[in-house]
Amino acid sequence: MRTGFFWDESCFWHGGGNYASMMPVGGLVQPMVNGGLPESPESKRRFKNLLDMTGLSGELAMQSADAASTQDLLRVHPKSYLDQFKAMSDAGGGEIGLRCSFGPGGYEIAAQSSGLAIGALNAVLKGDVRNAYSLSRPPGHHCMPDEPMGFCLLANIAIAVEAARAAGLTKRVAVLDWDVHHGNGTEAIFYDRADVLTVSIHQENNFPVDTGRFEDRGQGAGEGFNLNIPLPAGAGHASYLEVMEAIVLPRLRAYQPEVIIVACGFDATIIDPLGRMSATAETFKRMTHQVMALADDICDGRLVMVHEGGYSEVYVPFCGHGVLEQMSGSNITAPDPMAALYEKRQPGQAHQRFVSGEIAQMRDALGL
């Protein structure tokens, strides 16, 4: 079986409004030539284009999927929010929540983004593909049930999980979020449940600044089934691999999920404008290899990646290509053009040793 790659042209047409980086245009904030939020279509479009350019897309099961239905969305989001979002979309767009602007048809594009995640998860659970990547846009891991934020208008992964559960395809799911920002929306949706384990590796106090604490472990029936791993700014390649080996993989193994879903953001890289970490394309390749090996061991290889953040239009494509090289087992590569420069920033630096000490403390606190 091949690796599935779920994408849809409409997701590249989602508009982010009249912003200059993170600031609304107006007053002394001058519009940009290619104005808009950092969450632009280019990093995703160039990712897909690189797959075409190298020929890797020819080895993948490239496909779209139906948009998420109203019934799919209502399993996660209240009708009041969906009605408000749809009305604004029909009226030409606007801004809803924190930095969640959209243009005409934004509701339908967001539903398509969620539908790609549903399609990818269902294809893996049904055995139609070996594993799958969903190039979802707009992203979803910050979206609360009734409060969108951080570019996320619908909770793509949660919607996919609930759709799969409703179809009787799975009962026990693990969600690993390695986006540089805390996956607060996914956490909130499953915080009091034991049937979905949520794990988030993120830069401490980046976004949102008041969530993602190590002490937040879930509540009620979900106590112990939420794990936050906040890393200090500057954590790089070695730190990410260490936290995977020391904390993430043992916790996933202990949980024994039927499928692993990765909220796959590429904004922990050394040149991302919205993060202060030092990961590289090789970091994401290695982490993918790690989680694939675990999935092979505990859940018959069932692994789904759902695209989240990543705002370097130049570098995201190489990170994504590396992930898909691993997922597909392809010999087609897209060598990192900046690898030699970044390798000089990684080994033996004091801040990386500091991060290693923090990881050891978290591991001890968890009894791993």
KOLDORO-421798 format. One line per 5 residues: their letters; for each residue x, y, z of N, C-alpha, C. Coordinates in steps of 0.05 Angstrom, whole numbers, plus 5000, padded with zeros to 4 digits. Layout:
% residues N
A = X,Y,Z,X,Y,Z,X,Y,Z ~ ... $
***
This chain:
% residues 368
MRTGF = 5017,4976,5000,5000,5000,5000,5017,5025,5000 ~ 5007,5046,4987,5022,5071,4986,5014,5090,5009 ~ 5030,5111,5011,5023,5132,5029,5003,5151,5016 ~ 4982,5157,5030,4962,5175,5020,4970,5204,5025 ~ 4965,5221,5005,4969,5250,5008,4943,5264,5000 $
FWDES = 4930,5276,5020,4904,5288,5016,4908,5319,5015 ~ 4899,5330,4992,4901,5358,4988,4878,5368,4970 ~ 4873,5393,4970,4852,5404,4953,4859,5433,4946 ~ 4857,5440,4921,4864,5466,4911,4850,5489,4926 ~ 4825,5483,4934,4809,5504,4948,4823,5514,4974 $
CFWHG = 4838,5496,4987,4851,5504,5012,4872,5525,5008 ~ 4883,5526,4984,4903,5547,4977,4890,5574,4973 ~ 4863,5575,4971,4849,5599,4965,4836,5612,4990 ~ 4842,5601,5013,4833,5613,5038,4849,5639,5042 ~ 4834,5661,5048,4847,5687,5051,4849,5695,5080 $
GGNYA = 4872,5708,5087,4877,5715,5114,4872,5744,5122 ~ 4860,5760,5104,4853,5787,5112,4876,5807,5107 ~ 4870,5831,5114,4889,5853,5109,4907,5859,5133 ~ 4928,5842,5135,4947,5844,5157,4974,5850,5146 ~ 4992,5860,5163,5021,5862,5158,5033,5845,5180 $
SMMPV = 5041,5821,5173,5049,5801,5193,5027,5797,5213 ~ 5031,5802,5239,5010,5797,5258,4993,5821,5265 ~ 4998,5844,5252,4985,5869,5259,4965,5877,5237 ~ 4941,5886,5245,4922,5896,5225,4933,5921,5211 ~ 4929,5922,5186,4938,5945,5170,4921,5970,5178 $
GGLVQ = 4933,5992,5181,4919,6017,5187,4937,6035,5203 ~ 4931,6061,5203,4947,6081,5217,4975,6081,5206 ~ 4995,6075,5222,5023,6075,5213,5032,6047,5205 ~ 5014,6027,5205,5021,6000,5196,5016,5999,5167 ~ 5036,5999,5151,5034,6001,5122,5027,5974,5110 $
PMVNG = 5009,5973,5091,5003,5947,5077,5028,5935,5064 ~ 5029,5909,5062,5051,5895,5050,5044,5889,5021 ~ 5065,5885,5005,5061,5880,4976,5044,5854,4974 ~ 5051,5834,4988,5035,5809,4989,5022,5808,5016 ~ 5004,5828,5022,4993,5831,5048,4978,5807,5058 $
GLPES = 4978,5803,5085,4963,5782,5097,4978,5771,5121 ~ 4965,5753,5135,4977,5740,5158,5000,5722,5149 ~ 5018,5715,5168,5039,5695,5162,5027,5669,5152 ~ 5003,5662,5160,4990,5637,5151,4980,5642,5123 ~ 4998,5640,5104,4991,5645,5076,4990,5619,5061 $
PESKR = 4980,5619,5036,4979,5593,5021,5006,5585,5011 ~ 5026,5603,5011,5051,5596,4996,5067,5574,5009 ~ 5069,5572,5035,5084,5551,5047,5072,5524,5040 ~ 5046,5522,5039,5032,5497,5032,5033,5491,5002 ~ 5029,5512,4986,5029,5508,4957,5057,5500,4948 $
RFKNL = 5078,5513,4959,5105,5506,4951,5113,5479,4961 ~ 5102,5470,4984,5106,5443,4994,5096,5423,4973 ~ 5072,5427,4964,5060,5408,4944,5076,5410,4917 ~ 5084,5435,4910,5099,5438,4885,5126,5424,4886 ~ 5139,5424,4909,5164,5410,4912,5161,5380,4908 $
LDMTG = 5139,5369,4919,5133,5341,4915,5130,5335,4885 ~ 5117,5353,4870,5114,5349,4841,5141,5352,4827 ~ 5157,5371,4836,5182,5376,4822,5202,5353,4825 ~ 5203,5341,4848,5222,5319,4852,5211,5292,4842 ~ 5185,5291,4838,5172,5266,4829,5161,5249,4851 $
LSGEL = 5164,5258,4876,5154,5242,4899,5124,5240,4898 ~ 5111,5260,4888,5081,5259,4887,5072,5236,4870 ~ 5088,5228,4850,5081,5205,4834,5082,5178,4848 ~ 5095,5177,4871,5096,5153,4887,5075,5153,4910 ~ 5060,5175,4912,5040,5177,4933,5012,5173,4922 $
AMQSA = 4993,5166,4939,4965,5164,4931,4953,5191,4934 ~ 4956,5208,4914,4947,5236,4915,4917,5237,4911 ~ 4903,5251,4929,4874,5252,4927,4862,5274,4943 ~ 4837,5281,4938,4823,5299,4955,4803,5283,4972 ~ 4784,5296,4984,4764,5283,5000,4740,5301,5002 $
DAAST = 4717,5290,5009,4693,5307,5012,4697,5326,5035 ~ 4684,5349,5033,4685,5368,5056,4670,5356,5080 ~ 4678,5364,5103,4665,5355,5127,4635,5364,5126 ~ 4618,5346,5134,4589,5353,5133,4582,5369,5158 ~ 4558,5381,5158,4548,5394,5182,4548,5375,5206 $
QDLLR = 4539,5351,5201,4539,5331,5222,4567,5326,5234 ~ 4587,5325,5216,4614,5321,5225,4623,5344,5243 ~ 4616,5369,5235,4625,5392,5250,4610,5394,5276 ~ 4585,5387,5277,4569,5389,5302,4578,5370,5324 ~ 4593,5350,5317,4604,5332,5338,4624,5346,5355 $
VHPKS = 4635,5368,5345,4656,5383,5360,4648,5412,5366 ~ 4635,5425,5347,4629,5453,5349,4599,5458,5353 ~ 4591,5476,5371,4562,5481,5375,4550,5495,5350 ~ 4524,5491,5347,4510,5503,5324,4512,5533,5324 ~ 4512,5545,5347,4514,5575,5348,4539,5585,5335 $
YLDQF = 4561,5572,5340,4586,5581,5328,4586,5576,5298 ~ 4577,5552,5289,4577,5546,5261,4558,5565,5246 ~ 4535,5572,5258,4517,5591,5245,4530,5618,5242 ~ 4544,5627,5262,4557,5653,5261,4579,5653,5240 ~ 4595,5633,5239,4616,5630,5219,4605,5629,5191 $
KAMSD = 4584,5613,5187,4572,5611,5160,4560,5637,5151 ~ 4546,5651,5169,4534,5677,5162,4555,5697,5154 ~ 4577,5699,5168,4598,5718,5161,4611,5710,5135 ~ 4614,5684,5130,4626,5675,5105,4608,5682,5082 ~ 4582,5677,5085,4563,5683,5063,4561,5713,5058 $
AGGGE = 4567,5730,5078,4566,5759,5075,4592,5770,5064 ~ 4611,5753,5058,4636,5763,5046,4660,5760,5063 ~ 4657,5749,5087,4680,5744,5104,4683,5764,5126 ~ 4704,5763,5140,4709,5781,5163,4729,5768,5182 ~ 4728,5776,5207,4746,5766,5227,4730,5755,5250 $
IGLRC = 4736,5731,5258,4721,5718,5280,4742,5706,5299 ~ 4741,5713,5324,4761,5703,5343,4787,5718,5340 ~ 4808,5707,5352,4834,5720,5352,4850,5713,5328 ~ 4855,5733,5310,4870,5729,5286,4859,5707,5268 ~ 4833,5706,5265,4820,5687,5248,4803,5701,5228 $
SFGPG = 4816,5712,5208,4802,5726,5187,4799,5708,5162 ~ 4779,5714,5146,4774,5698,5123,4758,5713,5103 ~ 4758,5704,5078,4743,5717,5057,4718,5703,5049 ~ 4706,5710,5027,4681,5697,5018,4686,5667,5015 ~ 4667,5651,5024,4670,5622,5022,4689,5610,5042 $
GYEIA = 4697,5625,5062,4715,5615,5083,4704,5592,5098 ~ 4678,5591,5102,4666,5569,5117,4670,5543,5101 ~ 4664,5544,5075,4666,5520,5058,4695,5511,5056 ~ 4714,5530,5054,4742,5521,5052,4751,5508,5078 ~ 4743,5519,5101,4750,5507,5127,4738,5479,5129 $
AQSSG = 4713,5476,5120,4700,5449,5121,4715,5430,5102 ~ 4726,5440,5080,4742,5423,5063,4768,5415,5077 ~ 4780,5434,5091,4805,5428,5106,4800,5406,5126 ~ 4777,5407,5141,4770,5386,5160,4764,5360,5145 ~ 4752,5362,5122,4745,5338,5106,4770,5323,5097 $
LAIGA = 4792,5338,5091,4817,5324,5084,4827,5308,5107 ~ 4826,5319,5132,4834,5304,5155,4817,5280,5160 ~ 4791,5282,5156,4773,5259,5158,4780,5238,5138 ~ 4785,5247,5113,4791,5228,5092,4817,5213,5097 ~ 4837,5227,5107,4863,5215,5112,4861,5194,5134 $
LNAVL = 4847,5202,5156,4844,5183,5179,4828,5159,5171 ~ 4806,5163,5157,4789,5141,5149,4804,5122,5130 ~ 4819,5133,5112,4834,5116,5093,4854,5098,5107 ~ 4867,5109,5128,4886,5092,5143,4872,5071,5159 ~ 4850,5079,5173,4836,5060,5190,4822,5038,5173 $
KGDVR = 4814,5044,5149,4802,5024,5132,4822,5007,5117 ~ 4848,5014,5119,4869,4999,5105,4871,5005,5076 ~ 4861,5028,5067,4863,5036,5039,4891,5046,5032 ~ 4905,5058,5052,4932,5067,5049,4948,5058,5073 ~ 4974,5058,5071,4991,5050,5093,4991,5071,5115 $
NAYSL = 4995,5096,5108,4994,5119,5126,4985,5142,5108 ~ 4981,5166,5120,4971,5188,5104,4979,5215,5115 ~ 4981,5234,5097,4986,5262,5104,4963,5279,5093 ~ 4952,5296,5110,4931,5314,5103,4942,5342,5102 ~ 4942,5354,5078,4952,5382,5076,4929,5401,5081 $
SRPPG = 4920,5401,5106,4897,5417,5114,4904,5447,5117 ~ 4887,5464,5106,4889,5493,5110,4862,5505,5106 ~ 4852,5521,5125,4865,5531,5148,4871,5509,5169 ~ 4891,5515,5187,4898,5495,5207,4876,5493,5229 ~ 4881,5476,5249,4859,5472,5268,4866,5469,5297 $
HHCMP = 4891,5466,5305,4897,5456,5332,4892,5477,5354 ~ 4889,5503,5347,4882,5523,5367,4852,5527,5370 ~ 4836,5517,5352,4807,5522,5352,4793,5508,5375 ~ 4780,5523,5393,4764,5513,5414,4736,5506,5402 ~ 4719,5492,5418,4693,5485,5407,4678,5510,5397 $
DEPMG = 4678,5532,5413,4663,5556,5405,4680,5581,5403 ~ 4706,5578,5401,4724,5601,5399,4748,5595,5381 ~ 4747,5605,5357,4770,5602,5339,4793,5621,5348 ~ 4817,5613,5342,4840,5630,5348,4864,5621,5333 ~ 4884,5639,5331,4909,5631,5319,4908,5619,5292 $
FCLLA = 4892,5631,5274,4889,5622,5246,4871,5598,5243 ~ 4862,5586,5265,4847,5561,5265,4817,5565,5267 ~ 4802,5558,5247,4773,5563,5246,4756,5539,5253 ~ 4766,5515,5248,4753,5490,5256,4774,5471,5266 ~ 4766,5455,5285,4785,5436,5299,4788,5411,5282 $
NIAIA = 4806,5412,5261,4807,5391,5241,4812,5364,5252 ~ 4832,5361,5270,4838,5334,5280,4816,5324,5298 ~ 4805,5340,5315,4783,5331,5333,4759,5323,5316 ~ 4753,5338,5295,4731,5331,5277,4735,5304,5264 ~ 4760,5299,5255,4767,5274,5243,4764,5251,5262 $
VEAAR = 4774,5255,5287,4772,5234,5307,4743,5227,5313 ~ 4727,5247,5317,4699,5242,5324,4684,5229,5300 ~ 4691,5236,5276,4678,5223,5252,4686,5194,5251 ~ 4711,5188,5256,4720,5160,5255,4707,5144,5278 ~ 4705,5156,5301,4692,5142,5323,4662,5137,5317 $
AAGLT = 4649,5157,5306,4621,5153,5299,4617,5131,5278 ~ 4636,5128,5261,4635,5107,5240,4643,5080,5250 ~ 4651,5079,5276,4660,5053,5287,4687,5044,5278 ~ 4704,5063,5269,4730,5055,5258,4752,5054,5279 ~ 4748,5068,5302,4768,5068,5323,4755,5075,5349 $
KRVAV = 4768,5067,5371,4759,5074,5398,4780,5088,5414 ~ 4805,5085,5406,4827,5095,5423,4848,5108,5405 ~ 4852,5134,5409,4869,5150,5391,4889,5166,5408 ~ 4913,5168,5397,4933,5186,5408,4939,5208,5389 ~ 4940,5233,5399,4946,5257,5383,4972,5269,5393 $
LDWDV = 4993,5269,5376,5018,5281,5383,5021,5307,5367 ~ 5025,5329,5381,5026,5356,5368,5055,5366,5371 ~ 5070,5368,5349,5097,5379,5350,5099,5406,5337 ~ 5076,5420,5332,5077,5448,5325,5090,5464,5347 ~ 5103,5486,5340,5118,5502,5360,5099,5515,5380 $
HHGNG = 5074,5517,5372,5054,5529,5390,5037,5508,5404 ~ 5028,5514,5428,5013,5494,5443,4987,5487,5429 ~ 4980,5461,5428,4955,5452,5416,4932,5455,5435 ~ 4926,5480,5443,4906,5485,5464,4878,5477,5456 ~ 4871,5479,5431,4844,5472,5423,4839,5442,5425 $
TEAIF = 4858,5426,5414,4856,5397,5415,4855,5388,5444 ~ 4873,5400,5461,4873,5394,5489,4846,5399,5502 ~ 4834,5422,5497,4809,5430,5510,4787,5411,5503 ~ 4786,5402,5478,4764,5385,5468,4765,5358,5482 ~ 4789,5348,5487,4791,5321,5498,4801,5320,5527 $
YDRAD = 4801,5343,5541,4814,5346,5567,4802,5328,5588 ~ 4776,5322,5586,4763,5305,5607,4757,5277,5597 ~ 4772,5268,5577,4767,5241,5565,4792,5224,5565 ~ 4787,5198,5568,4809,5179,5569,4812,5164,5542 ~ 4794,5168,5524,4795,5153,5498,4812,5167,5478 $
VLTVS = 4822,5191,5484,4841,5205,5466,4863,5216,5484 ~ 4887,5207,5479,4911,5217,5492,4922,5241,5476 ~ 4926,5263,5489,4937,5287,5475,4964,5294,5486 ~ 4984,5297,5469,5011,5304,5476,5020,5328,5459 ~ 5030,5349,5472,5038,5372,5457,5067,5380,5465 $
IHQEN = 5085,5380,5445,5112,5390,5449,5112,5419,5437 ~ 5119,5439,5453,5117,5466,5443,5137,5484,5457 ~ 5141,5508,5445,5158,5528,5458,5142,5540,5481 ~ 5154,5541,5504,5141,5551,5528,5133,5580,5525 ~ 5108,5586,5532,5098,5614,5532,5100,5628,5506 $
NFPVD = 5097,5613,5484,5096,5626,5458,5068,5634,5451 ~ 5051,5615,5442,5023,5620,5437,5007,5595,5441 ~ 4985,5598,5455,4977,5620,5472,4995,5622,5497 ~ 4999,5646,5507,5019,5649,5528,5010,5638,5555 ~ 4984,5633,5558,4974,5625,5584,4965,5595,5585 $
TGRFE = 4974,5579,5566,4966,5551,5565,4991,5534,5561 ~ 4988,5508,5562,5009,5489,5556,5028,5483,5578 ~ 5019,5486,5603,5037,5480,5626,5041,5450,5630 ~ 5064,5443,5639,5070,5415,5645,5051,5403,5665 ~ 5042,5420,5684,5024,5410,5705,4996,5404,5696 $
DRGQG = 4988,5413,5672,4961,5408,5662,4959,5380,5650 ~ 4947,5362,5665,4947,5333,5657,4920,5322,5650 ~ 4899,5339,5648,4873,5329,5644,4856,5331,5669 ~ 4830,5326,5667,4813,5327,5690,4791,5306,5688 ~ 4780,5299,5711,4759,5278,5712,4769,5252,5700 $
AGEGF = 4753,5241,5681,4760,5216,5668,4785,5219,5651 ~ 4792,5244,5644,4815,5249,5628,4841,5255,5643 ~ 4840,5253,5669,4864,5259,5685,4886,5239,5678 ~ 4909,5250,5671,4931,5233,5663,4933,5228,5633 ~ 4913,5237,5618,4912,5232,5589,4917,5257,5572 $
NLNIP = 4928,5277,5585,4938,5301,5571,4967,5306,5581 ~ 4985,5310,5562,5013,5315,5570,5024,5338,5554 ~ 5033,5359,5568,5046,5382,5556,5076,5381,5562 ~ 5091,5386,5541,5121,5386,5543,5131,5413,5533 ~ 5130,5433,5551,5139,5460,5542,5170,5461,5543 $
LPAGA = 5182,5468,5521,5211,5470,5519,5219,5499,5517 ~ 5242,5507,5530,5251,5534,5528,5260,5542,5500 ~ 5259,5567,5494,5267,5577,5468,5296,5569,5463 ~ 5301,5562,5437,5327,5554,5429,5331,5524,5427 ~ 5311,5508,5437,5314,5479,5435,5316,5471,5405 $
GHASY = 5335,5453,5400,5341,5446,5373,5338,5416,5367 ~ 5352,5407,5346,5350,5380,5336,5354,5359,5358 ~ 5376,5361,5373,5381,5341,5393,5360,5341,5415 ~ 5350,5365,5422,5330,5367,5443,5304,5354,5435 ~ 5296,5358,5410,5271,5346,5401,5273,5315,5400 $
LEVME = 5295,5305,5390,5298,5276,5390,5300,5265,5418 ~ 5312,5279,5436,5314,5270,5464,5286,5269,5477 ~ 5270,5290,5473,5244,5290,5486,5226,5268,5474 ~ 5230,5262,5448,5214,5240,5436,5222,5214,5449 ~ 5248,5209,5452,5257,5183,5463,5251,5180,5492 $
AIVLP = 5255,5202,5507,5253,5201,5536,5225,5202,5547 ~ 5207,5217,5533,5180,5221,5544,5158,5213,5525 ~ 5159,5223,5500,5136,5219,5482,5131,5190,5475 ~ 5152,5177,5465,5148,5149,5455,5141,5130,5478 ~ 5153,5133,5502,5144,5115,5524,5115,5120,5532 $
RLRAY = 5106,5146,5531,5078,5151,5539,5059,5140,5518 ~ 5066,5143,5492,5049,5132,5471,5048,5101,5473 ~ 5071,5089,5478,5071,5060,5481,5054,5051,5504 ~ 5056,5064,5527,5040,5057,5550,5010,5059,5544 ~ 5002,5079,5527,4974,5083,5521,4963,5062,5502 $
QPEVI = 4979,5052,5484,4971,5032,5465,4947,5041,5448 ~ 4950,5063,5432,4928,5072,5415,4924,5054,5391 ~ 4901,5056,5379,4896,5042,5354,4906,5057,5330 ~ 4911,5083,5333,4922,5099,5311,4935,5123,5324 ~ 4957,5133,5312,4971,5157,5321,4966,5179,5300 $
IVACG = 4957,5202,5310,4954,5225,5293,4974,5246,5302 ~ 4989,5258,5283,5009,5279,5289,4998,5305,5278 ~ 4996,5325,5296,4990,5352,5288,5017,5364,5279 ~ 5021,5364,5253,5047,5367,5241,5052,5396,5233 ~ 5062,5412,5252,5070,5439,5246,5100,5440,5241 $
FDATI = 5109,5457,5223,5138,5460,5217,5149,5487,5226 ~ 5137,5498,5247,5145,5525,5256,5165,5524,5279 ~ 5176,5501,5286,5197,5499,5305,5225,5501,5292 ~ 5225,5507,5266,5251,5509,5252,5266,5534,5259 ~ 5291,5534,5253,5309,5555,5261,5304,5581,5247 $
IDPLG = 5289,5581,5225,5284,5607,5211,5254,5613,5210 ~ 5238,5601,5226,5209,5607,5225,5204,5634,5239 ~ 5187,5651,5227,5183,5678,5238,5166,5678,5264 ~ 5151,5656,5269,5133,5655,5292,5143,5637,5314 ~ 5167,5627,5313,5178,5610,5334,5207,5618,5340 $
RMSAT = 5217,5609,5362,5245,5615,5370,5260,5589,5376 ~ 5255,5569,5360,5268,5543,5364,5289,5539,5342 ~ 5304,5516,5344,5326,5511,5326,5324,5484,5312 ~ 5300,5474,5307,5297,5449,5293,5304,5453,5263 ~ 5309,5431,5249,5315,5432,5220,5297,5412,5206 $
AETFK = 5300,5412,5180,5285,5392,5164,5292,5363,5173 ~ 5318,5359,5180,5327,5333,5189,5313,5325,5215 ~ 5307,5345,5232,5293,5340,5257,5266,5327,5251 ~ 5251,5337,5233,5225,5327,5226,5226,5299,5213 ~ 5247,5295,5197,5251,5269,5185,5256,5248,5207 $
RMTHQ = 5273,5255,5226,5280,5236,5247,5257,5231,5266 ~ 5242,5252,5273,5218,5248,5290,5197,5231,5276 ~ 5194,5235,5250,5176,5218,5234,5185,5189,5235 ~ 5211,5184,5232,5222,5157,5233,5216,5145,5261 ~ 5219,5161,5282,5214,5151,5309,5185,5142,5313 $
VMALA = 5167,5160,5305,5139,5154,5310,5129,5132,5291 ~ 5140,5130,5267,5133,5108,5249,5141,5081,5261 ~ 5165,5080,5272,5175,5055,5284,5156,5046,5307 ~ 5148,5066,5323,5130,5060,5345,5103,5050,5335 ~ 5092,5064,5315,5066,5057,5303,5067,5029,5292 $
DDICD = 5089,5021,5279,5092,4994,5268,5091,4974,5291 ~ 5101,4982,5314,5103,4963,5337,5077,4960,5352 ~ 5062,4982,5354,5038,4981,5372,5011,4983,5358 ~ 5010,4993,5334,4984,4997,5321,4985,4991,5291 ~ 5000,4971,5283,5001,4962,5255,5008,4985,5236 $
GRLVM = 5024,5003,5245,5034,5025,5228,5014,5047,5222 ~ 4991,5046,5236,4970,5066,5230,4979,5094,5240 ~ 4985,5111,5221,4996,5138,5227,4984,5158,5207 ~ 4975,5180,5218,4964,5202,5201,4977,5228,5210 ~ 4987,5243,5190,4997,5270,5195,4976,5290,5185 $
VHEGG = 4970,5310,5201,4952,5332,5193,4967,5358,5195 ~ 4970,5373,5174,4986,5397,5172,4975,5419,5190 ~ 4993,5432,5205,4985,5454,5222,5001,5479,5214 ~ 5019,5489,5231,5033,5513,5225,5059,5509,5209 ~ 5074,5530,5207,5099,5531,5191,5098,5554,5172 $
YSEVY = 5114,5575,5176,5110,5600,5163,5133,5610,5146 ~ 5154,5593,5143,5176,5600,5125,5168,5588,5098 ~ 5162,5605,5079,5153,5595,5053,5176,5580,5039 ~ 5200,5586,5045,5223,5573,5032,5229,5546,5046 ~ 5227,5545,5072,5237,5521,5087,5216,5500,5092 $
VPFCG = 5191,5508,5096,5169,5488,5101,5169,5466,5080 ~ 5172,5472,5053,5171,5450,5034,5192,5429,5038 ~ 5216,5436,5047,5237,5416,5052,5231,5399,5077 ~ 5219,5412,5097,5210,5396,5121,5189,5376,5113 ~ 5169,5386,5098,5147,5368,5090,5156,5345,5072 $
HGVLE = 5174,5352,5053,5184,5332,5035,5199,5310,5051 ~ 5215,5319,5071,5229,5300,5088,5211,5281,5103 ~ 5189,5292,5113,5169,5275,5127,5158,5254,5108 ~ 5151,5262,5084,5139,5244,5065,5159,5224,5054 ~ 5185,5231,5053,5205,5211,5046,5204,5188,5065 $
QMSGS = 5202,5195,5091,5202,5175,5112,5176,5159,5110 ~ 5154,5172,5108,5128,5158,5109,5125,5139,5086 ~ 5135,5147,5062,5131,5131,5038,5154,5111,5034 ~ 5176,5114,5047,5200,5098,5042,5213,5103,5016 ~ 5208,5127,5005,5218,5133,4978,5248,5139,4979 $
NITAP = 5261,5133,4956,5289,5141,4952,5292,5169,4941 ~ 5270,5181,4934,5271,5209,4923,5275,5228,4946 ~ 5295,5245,4944,5301,5264,4965,5301,5293,4955 ~ 5298,5311,4974,5301,5340,4968,5321,5350,4988 ~ 5347,5349,4982,5367,5357,5002,5362,5385,5014 $
DPMAA = 5365,5387,5040,5362,5413,5054,5383,5432,5044 ~ 5376,5454,5031,5396,5472,5021,5411,5488,5042 ~ 5401,5487,5067,5414,5502,5089,5425,5485,5111 ~ 5427,5459,5105,5436,5440,5126,5463,5446,5137 ~ 5482,5452,5120,5510,5457,5130,5511,5481,5149 $
LYEKR = 5495,5501,5143,5495,5525,5160,5483,5518,5187 ~ 5461,5503,5187,5447,5498,5212,5461,5478,5230 ~ 5476,5460,5218,5490,5440,5234,5511,5453,5252 ~ 5521,5476,5244,5540,5489,5261,5528,5501,5286 ~ 5501,5504,5286,5487,5517,5308,5478,5496,5329 $
QPGQA = 5481,5470,5324,5469,5450,5341,5486,5438,5363 ~ 5509,5426,5357,5522,5409,5377,5533,5424,5401 ~ 5529,5413,5424,5543,5421,5448,5539,5448,5459 ~ 5520,5463,5449,5516,5490,5459,5503,5489,5487 ~ 5509,5510,5503,5500,5510,5531,5470,5509,5533 $
HQRFV = 5456,5523,5516,5426,5522,5519,5415,5495,5512 ~ 5428,5480,5494,5418,5453,5489,5423,5434,5513 ~ 5445,5438,5527,5449,5422,5551,5429,5429,5572 ~ 5422,5455,5574,5401,5464,5593,5374,5450,5587 ~ 5367,5449,5561,5342,5437,5554,5342,5407,5561 $
SGEIA = 5365,5394,5558,5368,5366,5565,5362,5362,5594 ~ 5372,5380,5611,5366,5378,5640,5337,5381,5646 ~ 5323,5399,5632,5294,5402,5636,5279,5378,5628 ~ 5287,5365,5606,5274,5341,5597,5277,5319,5618 ~ 5300,5317,5630,5305,5296,5650,5287,5301,5674 $
QMRDA = 5283,5326,5682,5266,5333,5705,5237,5325,5698 ~ 5228,5331,5674,5200,5323,5667,5197,5293,5667 ~ 5217,5279,5656,5216,5250,5656,5213,5239,5684 ~ 5230,5250,5703,5229,5241,5730,5201,5246,5743 ~ 5190,5270,5737,5164,5277,5748,5142,5258,5739 $
LGL = 5145,5248,5715,5125,5230,5703,5130,5201,5711 ~ 5153,5196,5724,5159,5168,5732,5166,5150,5709 ~ 5178,5162,5688,5185,5146,5664,5214,5135,5666 $
***
